[in-house]
Amino acid sequence: MKKKLFFAFGPLIIAVMIVGIIFLTPANSAITNNKVLEQASSSMADTVIQGSDLTKSALKQSEYIPFFGSSELSRFSPFHPSVLSYKYDRDYTPFLIGAPGTQSLMHYAIMNNSQQALTNKKMVFIISPQWFVENGVKEDYFAAHFSKLQLYHWMMHTKKVTAYEQYYAKRLLQFENIQNSPTMKENLQQIMHGTALSEKQVRDLKLEYRVLNREDRLFGTMNMRASNNLSKIHDFENMLPTTENQQEWLALANELGAKETSSNDLGISNDFYNKNLKDRVETLKDKQQNLDYTKGPEFADFQLVLNQIAAQNADVLFIIPPINEKWSDYTGLSQEMVQQFATKITTQLNEQGFYHVADFTKKSAEPYFMQDTIHLGWRGWIDVDKALQSFIKDTTKPQYQMDDNYLSEAWQQQ
């Protein structure tokens, strides 16, 4: 009978023990396979945004410069930062961190989770004006990119609760998937009220965190390989001149821009227009007249990012893209309002010591600067590259003076 029971349940018990050992023993978190890291650098996969090991392992290497942003990072062309770095064998490789809907709250979580790897590092951060709407990041975008692994890391390492930790906890509690988790909800409410987690609470989190961390370690590269963009990047390399030449770049940008926006008179790429706008463009006439990018919680969410950057003593180039003027004229979006946004966000940056700001919002009417309605295009990426090369050569050390007033409701609504 004992033998029968063993043969019936023994393999299951052994399998459970093996899985337990795999998931619960400490993991070596360093990924050393350079090919995997190279693929990750341009994949913009969920495992890069929501995970830990891929991002931290890459950013510990000096050659990788993180580019934080959202959907504009996926707008590849011959002048995309990743293409230029490969074509001209530059001494850095962009590590792209972003996807549609990745806004300040997600970037703060990634930076906090990768704090050691980002300390004293050069970085690029693309600020999209359209993030700064009345209610901030949408519920579905937050749910799509939320990382339990990164939140557990933050809660476990929050030893001192400041206004920033309290704001972040309060902000997270506004989202449905946080409210649906009793553990996360209870812990965040405690931090929101000014008290760090107890040793027992941290111990309780560690077991699940270890499982999440090992899962990230074991499966983190699978989805990343499926979204590998390297072949696309190498195809675009072939379109560029052998040596860097601004005049040849501009001529090619104008040629490509004219060819690839030929289906419409809004300066929007044919592919984007045909897939997203062609069948409904008439319904969008004058529909953005009431959009306002000058007020909302995103300004305080962005302050979380700035405070994290200061804590890491990182040096950052901030890029503010324009809104395609042909599109804004059609939809009624106010370019004057966009300029007010640019002034407000630049004030928030400059007054705290963030002086590397490339504000392109006044280039909204420049032909082929944008690829579609809100995303940088052929000539836009060329201007980004000019700003980037100047930034990389600048050896001035940042001196930050953080002001908690930028977390306030008053600033959000000013």
Phi, psi and chi 1 to 4 in degrees:
 res  aa     phi    psi   chi1   chi2   chi3   chi4
   1 MET       -  -43.3  178.8   61.9   70.0      -
   2 LYS   -62.1  -40.7  -70.9 -177.8  178.2  178.8
   3 LYS   -64.8  -41.5  -73.6 -176.0  177.8  179.0
   4 LYS   -61.9  -42.2  -71.6 -178.0  178.5  179.0
   5 LEU   -64.0  -39.9  -72.1  172.0      -      -
   6 PHE   -63.4  -47.2  175.2   78.7      -      -
   7 PHE   -67.4  -25.9  -76.4  115.4      -      -
   8 ALA   -78.1  -43.8      -      -      -      -
   9 PHE  -112.6  -14.0  -63.1  103.0      -      -
  10 GLY   -57.9  -50.3      -      -      -      -
  11 PRO   -58.9  -38.0  -26.0   35.2      -      -
  12 LEU   -65.5  -43.5  176.5   62.5      -      -
  13 ILE   -62.4  -44.0  -66.2  170.4      -      -
  14 ILE   -64.0  -40.6  -68.2  170.8      -      -
  15 ALA   -63.1  -42.3      -      -      -      -
  16 VAL   -63.0  -40.2  170.3      -      -      -
  17 MET   -64.0  -41.2  -69.9  174.2   63.0      -
  18 ILE   -65.2  -45.3  -68.6  172.1      -      -
  19 VAL   -61.0  -41.7  170.9      -      -      -
  20 GLY   -60.7  -43.1      -      -      -      -
  21 ILE   -63.7  -43.1  -69.3  170.0      -      -
  22 ILE   -60.9  -44.7  -70.5  173.8      -      -
  23 PHE   -85.0  -26.6  -83.9   99.1      -      -
  24 LEU  -104.1  -15.7  -60.2 -179.8      -      -
  25 THR   -77.1  151.3   52.6      -      -      -
  26 PRO   -58.5  142.3  -23.8   34.0      -      -
  27 ALA  -108.4  143.2      -      -      -      -
  28 ASN   -77.2  112.0  176.3    7.9      -      -
  29 SER   -85.7    1.6   61.8      -      -      -
  30 ALA   -91.4  123.9      -      -      -      -
  31 ILE   -95.2  121.3  -63.8  175.6      -      -
  32 THR  -109.5   -2.6   55.9      -      -      -
  33 ASN   -74.8  106.8 -173.2  -40.5      -      -
  34 ASN   -63.9  -31.2  -71.2  -28.2      -      -
  35 LYS   -67.0  -39.9 -173.3   63.8  177.4  176.6
  36 VAL   -63.7  -44.1  169.7      -      -      -
  37 LEU   -65.6  -36.9  -63.2 -179.8      -      -
  38 GLU   -63.7  -43.4 -177.9 -175.1   20.5      -
  39 GLN   -63.1  -40.8  -70.1  175.2  -25.4      -
  40 ALA   -64.1  -30.9      -      -      -      -
  41 SER   -61.2  -26.8   70.2      -      -      -
  42 SER  -121.8    6.1   60.2      -      -      -
  43 SER   -75.6  -34.2   72.1      -      -      -
  44 MET    53.2   34.0  -68.7  172.8  -74.1      -
  45 ALA   -77.9  160.7      -      -      -      -
  46 ASP   -58.7  -34.3  -70.5  -19.1      -      -
  47 THR   -69.4  -21.6   47.5      -      -      -
  48 VAL   -79.3  -42.5  172.3      -      -      -
  49 ILE   -74.0  -42.3  -63.7  167.2      -      -
  50 GLN   -99.6  -12.8  -62.8  172.2  -65.9      -
  51 GLY   -91.2 -154.4      -      -      -      -
  52 SER  -142.6  -55.4  174.8      -      -      -
  53 ASP   -63.3  -46.1  -78.6   -7.9      -      -
  54 LEU   -59.2  -49.1  -84.2  169.1      -      -
  55 THR   -65.5  -49.2  -54.6      -      -      -
  56 LYS   -64.3  -40.8  -72.7 -162.3  -72.6 -171.4
  57 SER   -63.5  -40.2  -62.9      -      -      -
  58 ALA   -70.4  -45.6      -      -      -      -
  59 LEU   -73.0  -14.2  -62.0 -177.1      -      -
  60 LYS   -70.7  -19.2  -75.6  176.9 -177.8  176.5
  61 GLN   -89.1  133.4  -60.2 -171.8   18.3      -
  62 SER   -64.6  -23.4   59.5      -      -      -
  63 GLU   -71.2  -22.3   71.6  175.8  -88.3      -
  64 TYR   -91.9  125.7  -72.9  108.6      -      -
  65 ILE  -107.4  119.6  -66.5 -178.3      -      -
  66 PRO   -70.8  134.1   23.5  -31.0      -      -
  67 PHE  -112.7  105.8  -82.9   62.5      -      -
  68 PHE   -90.8  137.6  -70.5   90.1      -      -
  69 GLY  -178.2 -149.9      -      -      -      -
  70 SER  -136.4 -131.7   50.9      -      -      -
  71 SER   -67.0  -20.5   51.5      -      -      -
  72 GLU   -63.2  -24.2   67.8  -78.3  -36.5      -
  73 LEU   -65.7  -22.0  -66.1  173.8      -      -
  74 SER   -88.7   -0.9   65.9      -      -      -
  75 ARG   -84.7   77.5  -93.2   40.1 -177.9 -164.4
  76 PHE   -74.9  143.8  -69.7   98.0      -      -
  77 SER  -156.7  176.9   78.9      -      -      -
  78 PRO   -59.4  -18.1  -25.7   35.5      -      -
  79 PHE  -107.7    7.4  -48.8  104.2      -      -
  80 HIS   -61.2  142.6 -172.6  -76.6      -      -
  81 PRO   -53.0  -37.0  -25.9   33.5      -      -
  82 SER   -66.6  -39.9  -63.3      -      -      -
  83 VAL   -66.5  -45.9  178.6      -      -      -
  84 LEU   -63.6  -36.8  -66.2  177.8      -      -
  85 SER   -67.3  -36.7   73.2      -      -      -
  86 TYR   -74.1  -46.9  -86.3  101.5      -      -
  87 LYS   -59.4  -42.5  176.3   65.2  177.3 -177.9
  88 TYR  -106.2   20.0  -60.2  112.7      -      -
  89 ASP    46.9   48.9 -164.8   25.1      -      -
  90 ARG   -71.3  161.9  -67.4  174.3  172.3  175.6
  91 ASP   -86.3   21.0   58.1    3.3      -      -
  92 TYR  -144.2  157.6   65.2   85.9      -      -
  93 THR  -128.6  124.5  -60.2      -      -      -
  94 PRO   -63.0  135.9  -23.4   35.4      -      -
  95 PHE  -110.5  106.1 -167.2   92.0      -      -
  96 LEU   -82.7  122.4  -50.1  179.0      -      -
  97 ILE  -123.3   96.1  -56.4  173.6      -      -
  98 GLY   169.8  161.7      -      -      -      -
  99 ALA  -165.2  169.1      -      -      -      -
 100 PRO   -54.3  124.0  -26.9   35.2      -      -
 101 GLY    92.9   -2.2      -      -      -      -
 102 THR   -81.9  109.2   48.7      -      -      -
 103 GLN  -118.9 -163.7  -62.4  179.4 -159.5      -
 104 SER   -58.8  -40.2  -60.0      -      -      -
 105 LEU   -60.7  -41.1  -72.8  177.5      -      -
 106 MET   -69.5  -42.0  -64.3   77.7  166.3      -
 107 HIS   -67.2  -35.3  -70.1  -44.8      -      -
 108 TYR   -61.2  -44.9  168.3   69.7      -      -
 109 ALA   -62.8  -41.2      -      -      -      -
 110 ILE   -65.2  -45.5  -63.9  167.0      -      -
 111 MET   -62.8  -43.5  -71.3 -179.5 -174.4      -
 112 ASN   -63.1  -39.6  178.7  -90.6      -      -
 113 ASN   -69.8  -25.3 -170.3   66.3      -      -
 114 SER  -110.9   25.9  -52.4      -      -      -
 115 GLN   -54.2  -47.3 -176.7  163.6  -14.6      -
 116 GLN   -63.8  -39.8 -171.3  174.0    6.5      -
 117 ALA   -69.8  -23.2      -      -      -      -
 118 LEU   -97.7   -7.0  -68.9  171.5      -      -
 119 THR   -61.2  129.1  -61.5      -      -      -
 120 ASN    63.3   22.7  -61.6  -38.7      -      -
 121 LYS  -101.0  150.7 -160.3  170.4 -177.6   73.0
 122 LYS   -77.4  140.0  -68.9  -95.4 -170.9 -177.8
 123 MET  -143.5  161.2  -64.3  162.2   43.4      -
 124 VAL  -124.7  136.9  176.2      -      -      -
 125 PHE  -133.8  118.6 -166.0  101.7      -      -
 126 ILE   -95.4  119.0  -58.0  176.6      -      -
 127 ILE   -96.9  114.1  -53.8  169.7      -      -
 128 SER   -91.1  121.9  -64.6      -      -      -
 129 PRO   -55.5  -34.0  -26.5   35.3      -      -
 130 GLN   -70.6   -7.3   64.0  -87.9    9.8      -
 131 TRP   -67.3  -30.2  -65.2   -6.7      -      -
 132 PHE   -91.6   59.2  -65.0   78.3      -      -
 133 VAL   -99.0  176.2  -70.3      -      -      -
 134 GLU   -51.9  -43.7 -177.9  179.5    2.6      -
 135 ASN  -105.8    6.9  -63.8  -44.9      -      -
 136 GLY    71.8 -153.0      -      -      -      -
 137 VAL   -60.8  138.8   62.3      -      -      -
 138 LYS   -71.0  151.5  -65.2  178.9 -179.4  178.1
 139 GLU   -55.5  -44.3 -177.4   84.4   42.4      -
 140 ASP   -70.9  -33.8   55.2  -15.0      -      -
 141 TYR   -66.1  -43.6  -78.8  150.9      -      -
 142 PHE   -60.2  -47.5  177.9   82.9      -      -
 143 ALA   -61.7  -37.3      -      -      -      -
 144 ALA   -67.4  -32.2      -      -      -      -
 145 HIS  -111.7   -2.3  -58.6  -58.9      -      -
 146 PHE   -61.9  139.1  167.9   71.5      -      -
 147 SER  -121.5  111.9  169.2      -      -      -
 148 LYS   -63.3  -37.6 -164.9  173.4 -176.5 -179.4
 149 LEU   -57.5  -48.5  172.8   67.6      -      -
 150 GLN   -68.1  -36.5  -67.9  167.0    1.8      -
 151 LEU   -67.0  -42.3  177.1   57.7      -      -
 152 TYR   -61.5  -41.2  -86.2   35.9      -      -
 153 HIS   -58.8  -44.8  175.7  -84.4      -      -
 154 TRP   -63.6  -46.1  177.4   82.9      -      -
 155 MET   -64.7  -41.2  -69.7 -167.9  -64.9      -
 156 MET   -67.7  -28.0  -71.7  163.0   50.5      -
 157 HIS  -103.7    5.6  -70.0   84.8      -      -
 158 THR   -85.8   92.5  -63.8      -      -      -
 159 LYS   -91.6  -28.4  -55.1  -59.3 -176.9 -175.6
 160 LYS  -125.5  122.9  179.9 -177.6  178.4 -177.4
 161 VAL   -93.5  114.1  178.0      -      -      -
 162 THR  -107.8 -176.3   70.0      -      -      -
 163 ALA   -59.7  -29.6      -      -      -      -
 164 TYR   -70.8  -45.3  -70.8   89.5      -      -
 165 GLU   -63.7  -40.7  -75.6   73.9   29.5      -
 166 GLN   -63.9  -42.3  -72.5 -177.8  -79.2      -
 167 TYR   -63.7  -45.9  172.4   81.8      -      -
 168 TYR   -60.9  -44.9 -175.4   50.2      -      -
 169 ALA   -61.7  -45.0      -      -      -      -
 170 LYS   -62.9  -40.0 -179.1  178.9  179.3 -179.9
 171 ARG   -66.6  -43.1 -173.8   77.9  171.2   92.4
 172 LEU   -63.7  -34.3  -68.2 -178.8      -      -
 173 LEU   -67.0   -7.8  -75.4  164.3      -      -
 174 GLN   -82.3   -8.1  -62.8  173.8    9.7      -
 175 PHE  -102.2  144.4  -66.5   95.9      -      -
 176 GLU   -62.4  -43.3 -169.9  173.2  -45.9      -
 177 ASN   -69.3  -21.9   57.7  -24.4      -      -
 178 ILE   -74.6  -44.5  -59.8  -67.0      -      -
 179 GLN   -61.7  -27.9  -73.4  -69.4  -31.8      -
 180 ASN   -81.5   -4.1  -69.4  -22.7      -      -
 181 SER  -112.0  107.7  168.3      -      -      -
 182 PRO   -55.8  -39.8  -25.6   35.2      -      -
 183 THR   -66.1  -51.2  -61.4      -      -      -
 184 MET   -63.0  -42.1  -70.7 -169.2  -70.7      -
 185 LYS   -61.3  -48.1 -178.3  178.2  177.7 -179.6
 186 GLU   -63.0  -45.5 -179.9 -178.4  -14.8      -
 187 ASN   -65.4  -41.3  -70.4  -17.1      -      -
 188 LEU   -69.2  -35.2  -72.8  169.5      -      -
 189 GLN   -63.0  -37.8  -74.9  176.1  -26.2      -
 190 GLN   -64.6  -45.8  179.9  174.0  -39.0      -
 191 ILE   -66.9  -39.4  -65.6  171.4      -      -
 192 MET   -57.4  -33.2  179.0 -177.9   69.9      -
 193 HIS   -89.4    6.8  -70.4  111.7      -      -
 194 GLY   101.4    8.7      -      -      -      -
 195 THR  -119.1  126.9  -56.8      -      -      -
 196 ALA   -70.2  161.2      -      -      -      -
 197 LEU   -67.7  148.4  -58.6 -172.7      -      -
 198 SER   -76.1  168.2   66.6      -      -      -
 199 GLU   -60.3  -38.6  -69.3 -176.5    8.7      -
 200 LYS   -64.9  -42.4 -179.6 -177.1 -177.7  -53.8
 201 GLN   -63.0  -39.3  -73.6  172.8  -58.0      -
 202 VAL   -65.9  -41.6  171.5      -      -      -
 203 ARG   -60.8  -40.6  -76.4 -162.1  -55.9  -88.6
 204 ASP   -63.7  -35.6  -68.9  -17.2      -      -
 205 LEU   -73.5  -31.2  -71.0  177.6      -      -
 206 LYS   -61.5  -37.4  -82.5 -175.2  176.8  178.0
 207 LEU   -61.8  -50.1 -178.3   61.2      -      -
 208 GLU   -67.5  -36.5 -173.0  173.2   -2.9      -
 209 TYR   -61.1  -41.0  175.7   78.5      -      -
 210 ARG   -63.4  -40.0 -171.4  174.8  -67.9  174.2
 211 VAL   -63.0  -46.3  172.8      -      -      -
 212 LEU   -61.7  -40.2  -68.6  168.0      -      -
 213 ASN   -67.5  -41.5 -163.2   41.6      -      -
 214 ARG   -69.8  -37.2  178.8   49.1   68.4   95.8
 215 GLU   -59.5  -42.6 -178.1 -179.0  -33.2      -
 216 ASP   -62.4  -40.2  176.8   50.7      -      -
 217 ARG   -66.3  -41.1 -177.5   69.6  176.6   91.3
 218 LEU   -79.2  -37.7  -69.4  173.9      -      -
 219 PHE  -116.0    3.0  -52.6  116.3      -      -
 220 GLY   -64.9  -22.8      -      -      -      -
 221 THR   -93.6   -7.3   61.8      -      -      -
 222 MET   -69.1  -53.6  -62.8  177.6   69.9      -
 223 ASN   -67.7  -30.9 -176.5   44.5      -      -
 224 MET   -62.0  -42.2 -179.4  -88.1  -63.7      -
 225 ARG   -64.4  -33.0  -71.5 -164.9 -178.0   99.0
 226 ALA   -68.2  -22.7      -      -      -      -
 227 SER  -112.8   29.8   58.6      -      -      -
 228 ASN   -64.5  124.6  178.1   20.0      -      -
 229 ASN  -104.3    5.6  -74.5  -48.3      -      -
 230 LEU   -61.1  -39.7  -80.3  176.9      -      -
 231 SER   -63.9  -37.5   59.1      -      -      -
 232 LYS   -63.7  -42.4 -172.8 -176.8  -61.7 -175.4
 233 ILE   -62.0  -45.1  -71.6  170.3      -      -
 234 HIS   -67.7  -32.3  -65.7  -39.6      -      -
 235 ASP   -63.7  -41.6  -73.7  -16.8      -      -
 236 PHE   -68.1  -30.4  -81.4  123.1      -      -
 237 GLU   -55.6  -38.4  -79.3 -174.1   74.1      -
 238 ASN   -66.3  -14.4  -63.8  -32.4      -      -
 239 MET   -88.1  -11.3  -59.2  175.8   69.6      -
 240 LEU   -91.2  153.1  -70.0  166.0      -      -
 241 PRO   -64.0  157.9   22.0  -31.7      -      -
 242 THR   -61.8  -40.6  -55.8      -      -      -
 243 THR  -115.0  155.9   57.5      -      -      -
 244 GLU   -65.0  126.5  -62.9 -172.7   41.6      -
 245 ASN  -149.5  108.6 -174.6  -56.4      -      -
 246 GLN   -59.6  -40.3  -70.9  -78.4  -34.8      -
 247 GLN   -66.2  -40.3  -66.5  -55.2  -47.5      -
 248 GLU   -67.8  -37.9  -70.2 -173.7   45.9      -
 249 TRP   -59.6  -48.4  -75.5    1.2      -      -
 250 LEU   -64.0  -40.2  -72.2  171.6      -      -
 251 ALA   -62.4  -42.6      -      -      -      -
 252 LEU   -67.7  -39.9  177.1   59.2      -      -
 253 ALA   -61.5  -43.5      -      -      -      -
 254 ASN   -65.2  -40.8  -70.7  -25.7      -      -
 255 GLU   -63.9  -47.8  178.2 -173.6  -19.6      -
 256 LEU   -67.0  -41.7  -68.9  173.8      -      -
 257 GLY   -59.8  -45.1      -      -      -      -
 258 ALA   -64.4  -43.2      -      -      -      -
 259 LYS   -66.4  -40.8  178.7 -179.1  177.1 -178.3
 260 GLU   -91.8    2.2  -64.6 -174.2   27.7      -
 261 THR  -121.4   24.5   60.4      -      -      -
 262 SER   -73.9  -14.2   59.3      -      -      -
 263 SER   -85.8   -6.1   66.6      -      -      -
 264 ASN  -152.9  167.3   61.2   90.1      -      -
 265 ASP  -107.0   23.2   57.7    2.5      -      -
 266 LEU  -106.3    5.0  -65.0  170.6      -      -
 267 GLY    69.6   31.0      -      -      -      -
 268 ILE  -112.3  137.9  -64.9  172.1      -      -
 269 SER   -57.2  144.1   71.9      -      -      -
 270 ASN   -56.3  -43.1  -61.6  -29.6      -      -
 271 ASP   -62.7  -47.6 -175.5   58.1      -      -
 272 PHE   -65.3  -43.4 -175.4   90.6      -      -
 273 TYR   -62.8  -46.7 -177.1   82.4      -      -
 274 ASN   -68.7  -34.1  -68.4  -29.4      -      -
 275 LYS   -81.8  -36.0  -75.4 -177.7  179.2  178.7
 276 ASN  -114.6  -21.1  -59.2  -71.7      -      -
 277 LEU  -125.0  -31.0  -65.1  174.8      -      -
 278 LYS   -50.9  -44.7 -175.2  176.8 -179.4  178.7
 279 ASP   -82.9   -5.9  -65.5  -26.1      -      -
 280 ARG  -138.4    9.7   62.7 -170.6 -173.5  100.9
 281 VAL   -59.4  -35.6   67.2      -      -      -
 282 GLU   -66.0  -27.3  -68.3 -177.8    3.6      -
 283 THR   -76.6  -11.4   67.4      -      -      -
 284 LEU   -97.7   -1.0  -61.1  173.2      -      -
 285 LYS   -59.2  123.1  176.5   70.5  173.0  173.3
 286 ASP    61.2   20.8  -62.9  -32.2      -      -
 287 LYS   -86.7   -5.1  -68.8  -63.2 -176.0 -179.3
 288 GLN  -112.8   21.7  -65.7 -174.7  -34.8      -
 289 GLN   -63.5  -29.4  -69.4  175.9  -39.3      -
 290 ASN  -100.1    4.1  -63.3  -38.0      -      -
 291 LEU   -67.1  137.2  -89.0 -177.3      -      -
 292 ASP  -135.7  119.7 -173.3   -2.4      -      -
 293 TYR  -101.3   16.1  -59.0  148.9      -      -
 294 THR  -104.5   -2.4   66.6      -      -      -
 295 LYS  -141.4  147.7  -64.6  177.6  176.3   61.9
 296 GLY   139.3  170.0      -      -      -      -
 297 PRO   -68.9  -16.2   24.3  -34.3      -      -
 298 GLU   -60.7  -28.9 -168.5   71.2   30.9      -
 299 PHE   -64.3  -38.4  -73.0   95.3      -      -
 300 ALA   -76.8  -36.0      -      -      -      -
 301 ASP   -59.0  -41.5  -64.0  -10.4      -      -
 302 PHE   -65.1  -33.3 -177.1   60.7      -      -
 303 GLN   -63.4  -33.3 -178.7   65.9   13.2      -
 304 LEU   -57.8  -44.6  -73.0  172.6      -      -
 305 VAL   -61.1  -46.6  169.4      -      -      -
 306 LEU   -62.3  -41.2  -62.5 -176.4      -      -
 307 ASN   -65.3  -36.4 -167.5   60.9      -      -
 308 GLN   -68.3  -40.6 -173.3   63.4   43.8      -
 309 ILE   -60.5  -44.4  -70.2  169.3      -      -
 310 ALA   -62.7  -40.6      -      -      -      -
 311 ALA   -63.1  -30.6      -      -      -      -
 312 GLN   -90.8   -4.8  -64.5  163.7  179.8      -
 313 ASN    53.2   36.7 -161.6   42.0      -      -
 314 ALA   -82.2  155.3      -      -      -      -
 315 ASP  -110.7  121.7 -166.1   10.1      -      -
 316 VAL  -125.1  136.7 -174.6      -      -      -
 317 LEU   -96.7  119.2  170.2   64.0      -      -
 318 PHE   -98.2  132.3  -66.8   92.7      -      -
 319 ILE  -118.5  128.1  -64.5  168.1      -      -
 320 ILE  -114.9  106.4  -49.2  174.3      -      -
 321 PRO   -75.2  158.6   -8.5   24.1      -      -
 322 PRO   -85.4  178.0   29.6  -31.1      -      -
 323 ILE  -108.4  129.9  -53.0  -67.7      -      -
 324 ASN   -48.9  117.1  179.6  -21.6      -      -
 325 GLU   -67.9  -34.1 -170.7  168.9  -70.5      -
 326 LYS   -62.7  -38.7  -71.3 -177.7  177.8  180.0
 327 TRP   -69.6  -44.5  177.3 -111.9      -      -
 328 SER   -65.2  -35.5   65.6      -      -      -
 329 ASP   -62.9  -37.5  -74.2  -14.4      -      -
 330 TYR   -72.1  -41.0 -175.7   79.7      -      -
 331 THR   -91.5  -10.6   63.2      -      -      -
 332 GLY    86.3    7.6      -      -      -      -
 333 LEU   -64.4  133.2  180.0   77.2      -      -
 334 SER   -81.6  118.4  168.9      -      -      -
 335 GLN   -70.3  -28.0  -73.5  -72.3  -15.8      -
 336 GLU   -62.8  -41.1 -178.6 -179.3   -4.6      -
 337 MET   -63.9  -38.3  176.2  -85.8  -65.5      -
 338 VAL   -62.4  -39.4  174.0      -      -      -
 339 GLN   -66.0  -36.6  -70.0  -53.9  -52.0      -
 340 GLN   -63.8  -39.9  -68.7  169.9   -5.5      -
 341 PHE   -60.7  -48.0  159.6   77.7      -      -
 342 ALA   -59.8  -40.3      -      -      -      -
 343 THR   -64.8  -42.9  -62.2      -      -      -
 344 LYS   -66.1  -47.2 -178.8  173.7  179.9  177.5
 345 ILE   -70.1  -33.8 -156.3   69.4      -      -
 346 THR   -67.5  -37.1  -58.4      -      -      -
 347 THR   -60.9  -45.6  -63.2      -      -      -
 348 GLN   -60.1  -35.8 -174.6  170.3  -13.8      -
 349 LEU   -74.0  -57.5  -71.2  164.1      -      -
 350 ASN   -61.9  -40.4  -70.5  170.5      -      -
 351 GLU   -69.2  -10.6  -70.7 -165.9   -6.3      -
 352 GLN  -112.6    9.0  -63.4  180.0   97.0      -
 353 GLY    97.5   11.2      -      -      -      -
 354 PHE   -98.1   98.8  -61.0   90.0      -      -
 355 TYR  -105.1  -10.7  -61.8  119.6      -      -
 356 HIS   -86.4   88.5  -65.1  -63.9      -      -
 357 VAL  -128.0  117.3 -177.3      -      -      -
 358 ALA  -102.7   97.4      -      -      -      -
 359 ASP   -94.6  109.0  176.7    8.5      -      -
 360 PHE  -103.2   13.0  -63.9  127.7      -      -
 361 THR   -64.6  -19.2   55.5      -      -      -
 362 LYS   -86.8    3.0  -67.8 -177.1  178.4  177.8
 363 LYS  -101.1   23.3  -64.5 -152.0  168.6 -167.2
 364 SER   -62.3  -25.8   58.4      -      -      -
 365 ALA   -99.2   -1.4      -      -      -      -
 366 GLU   -71.6  126.9 -175.8  171.7  -50.4      -
 367 PRO   -58.2  132.6  -24.1   34.5      -      -
 368 TYR    65.1   15.4  -42.5  127.2      -      -
 369 PHE   -71.5  -33.9 -162.0   90.4      -      -
 370 MET  -108.3  148.9  -53.3  -60.1  -73.7      -
 371 GLN   -88.6  -28.0 -170.8  179.4  105.4      -
 372 ASP  -149.6 -132.1   46.4   57.4      -      -
 373 THR   -77.3  -42.7   57.3      -      -      -
 374 ILE  -133.9    2.7   56.7  174.4      -      -
 375 HIS  -109.2  138.7  -61.8  113.2      -      -
 376 LEU   -57.4  142.2  -71.4  162.3      -      -
 377 GLY  -120.7 -150.2      -      -      -      -
 378 TRP   -59.7  -58.2  -54.4  -88.7      -      -
 379 ARG   -75.0  -27.5  -67.4 -172.4   63.3  147.3
 380 GLY   -62.1  -44.1      -      -      -      -
 381 TRP   -67.5  -28.8  -77.7  124.6      -      -
 382 ILE   -64.5  -42.9  -67.2  176.2      -      -
 383 ASP   -67.0  -35.8  -84.5   24.0      -      -
 384 VAL   -60.6  -41.7  166.6      -      -      -
 385 ASP   -63.7  -38.7 -172.3   65.3      -      -
 386 LYS   -59.5  -47.5  -69.8  178.4 -173.9  176.4
 387 ALA   -63.8  -38.4      -      -      -      -
 388 LEU   -66.0  -43.6  176.8   61.6      -      -
 389 GLN   -64.5  -38.8  -62.4  -44.3  -55.8      -
 390 SER   -65.0  -41.7  176.4      -      -      -
 391 PHE   -64.1  -44.4  168.5   67.0      -      -
 392 ILE   -62.6  -35.8  -71.4  173.6      -      -
 393 LYS   -76.0  -19.5  -66.3  172.4 -175.1  175.6
 394 ASP   -75.1  120.2 -169.5  -25.0      -      -
 395 THR  -101.4    6.8   58.3      -      -      -
 396 THR   -63.0  131.2  -54.1      -      -      -
 397 LYS   -81.9  134.6  -59.7  -62.7 -179.1 -176.6
 398 PRO   -69.2  146.8   25.7  -33.7      -      -
 399 GLN  -128.7  105.2  -62.0  -70.3  -31.3      -
 400 TYR  -100.3  143.8  -58.8  125.9      -      -
 401 GLN  -131.4   95.3  -48.5   88.1   35.2      -
 402 MET   -77.3  143.0  -56.6  -49.3  -64.5      -
 403 ASP  -126.0  111.9 -175.4  -12.3      -      -
 404 ASP   -64.5  -15.4  -63.8    0.5      -      -
 405 ASN   -63.0  -19.5  -72.1  -37.2      -      -
 406 TYR   -75.9   -4.6  -72.8  111.1      -      -
 407 LEU   -87.0  -12.3  -73.1  173.4      -      -
 408 SER   -73.5  155.1   69.5      -      -      -
 409 GLU   -61.7  -34.2 -178.1   74.6   19.6      -
 410 ALA   -61.1  -43.1      -      -      -      -
 411 TRP   -69.4  -39.7  175.8 -110.5      -      -
 412 GLN   -57.9  -35.3  -65.1  173.0   48.2      -
 413 GLN  -100.6   -0.4  -61.0  -56.8  -40.4      -
 414 GLN   -69.0      - -177.2  171.9  -44.5      -
